[in-house]
Amino acid sequence: MSTSSLFKPFQYKNLQLKNRIVMAPMTRAQSDNGVPTQNIADYYGRRAASEVGLILSEGTVINRPGSKNLQNIPDFYGNEALQGWKNVIDTVHQNGGKMGPQIWHVGDTRMSEDYPLVPMEKASTMTIEDIQDTIAQFAASAKSAKDLGFDCLEIHGAHGYLIDQFFWEVTNTRTDEYGGKTLKERSRFAVDVVKAIRAAVGEDFTIIIRLSQWKQQDYKSKLALTPNEMEDWLLPLKEAGVDIFHCSQRRFWEPEFEGSDLNFAGWAKKITGQPTITVGSVGLNGDFLNAFAGQGTEKTDLTELIRRLDKEEFDLVAVGRAILQDYEWVQKIKDNNTEALLDFSAESMGVLF
């Protein structure tokens, strides 16, 4: 099996990548009181030096009450945290890599009874003033990403966190302009976030958004039940300024709608005409739920991934647990050294290496 299509260069606006492989965002909660340390810089630097085309950071939060649900999730605001991120991006660049931060607000997703000691912000109960400030803080963190020298940024709009809570009718019961019966209406908050970020970073800086149908609150949930509903969801985001759609599935090989082989990223590319990133158990034979259950996952080949990439169903491929387990994963694929690839061990979820 030839993997040469994974190693074709990619360019969009200011973003020039040496290959099609993206390190997926994976929150580790390893930044003391929100400040990324040298260990974090070394963690990303190792992957940059081992041929990862684009690194997307773990989720980093904006300056809002309740924006994080674990104390050691990194901040993307404040002098100390931003200096830590400056060290990270400089280290990645010194090792030949490209990187964007994933900018995040967790919304109402409490994971600890002890922290934070502030109310979680809910899509359904935030005031208009809360919403306006949240939009402004997304834009402020985005501007910081550009100023620090990052190569792009990603907005976290997936997995049941705040932006996704506005999309989802279960968690967005608002009756004002940020609510509504349709997905298009409930997308206004995300659209306003994207517009504010675009205004802050200019036209040439690449904006990625990560989206998902599934939620951590309901793995079987779907926002868009038909291609037409997906158009109503994605096209306003494109018009607002999204460049690349990062389409999160638990298993990338699963078709999104009946009657078509296309996965989520394939449909997003077809609908918007924009580049897309596919993700979901790449290189492994089981999804991420195994890891949260304390179970490992065996490696598997990339035949189906390459088949879809060669058909140009999507443009980029995000790899999570395989690169978390083995920072040399991309280099081994490039060298056709597949025998040296590692199975994923759940113990690696809590270790920086």
N, C-alpha and C positions, 0 to 999 in steps of 0.2 A: 504494500500500500504506500503510495506516494503522499507525503504530507507537504509537498511544495507549495500548495495553495495557501497554507497557513503562514508561509514565510514571504508572501508578496508584500511589498510596501503598501501603505495606506496613507492617503492625504485628504483632508477636508479642512478648508479654510486655513487656519494657522497650525493645525494639528498634523504633524508628519510623523508617521510611525514606521518602524522597520519591519514589522510583521503584524499579523492579524490577531495576536493573542493578548488578551486583557486579563490582568489579575483582578478578580471580582472583589468588591468591597466585603470585608469580613470583620465585624466588630469584635474586638478582643478585650476591651475595658482594661487596658494595661497602662494608661496614661495617668500618673499620679495626680489626683485632683484636677484632671482635665488638661494637664500639660504633657505633651509628648517629649519623651526623654531620648537620650542617645541610643538606647536599646531599640526604640521605635525606628529611628533613622537607619540603624544597622539592619533591622528586619526588612525594611523596604529596599535598602541598598543592595542586599544580597540578591534579591529577585531582579532588580534592575541589571545587575552585573551578569545575570544568568539568562539574558535574552528576552525577558518579558517585554512585549511591545509597548503596552500602556498599563500603568498601575493606577487603579482607583482605590483611594484610601478607604479605611474603615469609616463608618459614619462619624461625622464631626458636627457638633451642635452649634446652633445660633444662640445669640444672647437674648433668650426669653425664659421666663419662669417655667419650670417643668419641661425644658427642652430635652433633658436626658433622664434616663431611668436607672442608671448606675453611675456611681460617683466618678469612676475612673474612665468613663467614656471621654474622648478628647474634645475640648472646646475648639471652635474656630473663631474666636474673638478674644480680645484682651492681649496686652503686650507680651506676657510671659508665654501663653500658649502659641501665639503667632510667631514668636521667636523660635519656639520649638519646631513649628512647621517649616520655618525658613531653613532650619538645619536639615529637616527631612528632605525637602525638595532639592537643596544643594547637594546632599549626599546622593540622591537618585540621579541627578544630572552628572555628577562626577563619575558615576558608574554606568553612564551611557543610556539611562532610562528616561522615560517620559511619565508624567504623573498628573492626576487631578484629584482634588479632595471631593469626597462625597459630603454634601451639605444637608443637614438633617434636623428635624424636630420630631421627637417620638410621639407627641400627642398623649392620649390617654392610654398608656401601656405600662402601668406600674409593674416593675419586676422585683422590687424590694420593699418590704414594709418599713424599713428604716431610712431609706434614701430614695428620692429627695424629700425633704420635709416641707415641700410646697405642693399645692394642688396640681394635679395633671391638667393640662389644657385640653378641652374637648371641642371638637368641631361644632358640636351642637350648642355649646354654651359660651363660646368666646364672644366678647363684645366686638362691635365694629372697630373700636379703638385698638383692641387686642389684635384683631386681624391686620389692621393697617400697620401696626408696629412689627408684627411678625413678618409681613412682606418686606418691610424696610430692613429688618435684620437679616433676612435671606440675602437681600441685595448687598448689605454691608459686608457679609462674609464672602460673598462672591467677588466683590471688589478687592478684598484682602487677598483672595487666591490669586488674582491677576497681578496685584502689586508685589506679592512675594515671589513671583516667577513661575507659578504652576502653568502647565501646558494646556489645561482645560479644567472644567469642573463638572461634577454630576450633582443633580438635585435628586434627593431620595423621595420619590413619590409612590413607593410601593409598600407591600407587606403589612398593611394595616396601621402604618404610622400616620402622622398628622395630615399630610397632604392627601394620602389615600383615604383617611377618615372623612374628608370632604367629598371625595368621589363616591363613597359607598352610602347607599340609602339607609343602611342599618345604623350607621353612626352619624350621618348628617340628616338631622330632622329639622333643620332651620327653615324658617318661613320668609326670610329676607332674601336679598339678592345673592347670598352665598349658599342658599339651599335650592330646592326644586325637585320636581318629580322625575326629571330626566337627567341622564348622565351628563349631557352637555351643559345643563344649568349648574349642576353640582361641580363642574370643572372650573368654575369661574375663579375660585381661590388659586388653583394651580396656574391658571392662565395669568392672573395678576402677579404671582410670584415670578413666573418666567419673564414677563414684560419688565418688571423692576430689575431683575438680574441683567437682562439684555441692555437696559439703559445704563446700568452700572459698569458693565465690562466692555461695551462697544460691540460693533458688528462682527469683528474678525475673531473674537475669542469664542472657542467652541463650547457650547452648552449641551450636555447630555442629561437626559432624564431617565431614571429607572422607574419602571412601571410593572405592575403585576395584576393578574386577575385574582389570584388567590390571596388570602389574608392569613396572618397568624391566628386571627380569631376564628377563621373558617377556611380550611384548606380547599374546600370544594366550591367556594364562592366564585362568581364571575360577574364582572362589571358590565362587559359587553357580551351579549348573548348571540349577536349576529354581526356580520361584517359592516352593516349599516350603522349599528350602534358603536362599533369601533371607530368608524369614520367620525361620528359625532364627538368622540372622546379625543382622538389623536389630532385631527386636523386643526382645531383651535389652538392646540399646544404648538404645532408647527408654525402656525401663523403668528403666535406670540413670540417665537424665537428659538424653539428647540431645534438643534442641529442633528442630534443622534438619539435614537430611541433604544434604551437598554431594556430588553423585554424578558422579565424574569419568569421562568417556568421551573417547576421542580424537576422535570425531565424534558430536556430540549427536543427529544425525538417525537413527542406527542403532538398530533395535529391539533390546531386550535378550534376549528369548526368542521362539522361533518361535510363530506363531499370534497374535501381538499386535503392534500398532504402537508400544506404549509403549516409551520409552527407559528407561535406568537410573533417572533421577530420577522418571519416571512410575510405575515399579514400586515404588520406595521410598515414594512418597506413597500409592499404593494400599494397600500392606502396612501401613504404620505410621500413616497418617492425619496425619502431621506435614508441615509445609512442607518443600519440597525446592528445591535449586539445581541447575540443569542447567549443564553446561559441556562444551566440546569443539569447537574450531574455529569459534566463533561469529563471523560476519562475514567469514570467510575460506574459501577453497575447498580448503585442504589442511591436514593436521594438523601438530602441533608437530615431528614428526620432520624435516620439511623444514628447520626452523630449525637443528636440531642438525647437519644435513648442510650447513649454510652456504647454504641456498636460501631465497629469498623466497617469499611466498605472495600471490596476488591476492585483492583484496577481492571479496565476493559479497553478494547481497541477503539480507534477513532474512525472506523469505516463509515458509519452513518453520518457522523459530523462532516467528514470530508465530502461525502456525496452531496450533502445539502449546500456546503460552502462552494463547491465547484459549480453548482447550479445557480449560484449568486442569490440564494434565498435570503441570506444575510451577509453582512460585511465583516464583522468582527466576532470573536468568540471569547466569552468571559469564562475563566476557569477559577474555581474557588478552592475547594478542599484539596485537590491534587497539588496545587501550588503551595497551599498552606503546609501540607505534609512534607513536600519536597521542593525547596526553593530552586533546584536545578531541573525541574520538570521540563521547562521549555527547551533548555539546552539539550536534554536527553532526547526529546522528540526531534529536534533539529538534526542531531547526530545519528538519528535512527537507532538509538540505544534503548529500545523499549524494554529489553530484558532487565534493565536497571531501574525501571519505574517502580514506585513503591505503592503498596496498598495504603488506604487511608486508615489511620488509627484515631479513635475518638480522643485519646489522650492529648493529641496535638492541638485540640481546641483551646487549651489553656496555657500554652507555652509559646514564648517568642523565640523562634530560631530561624 
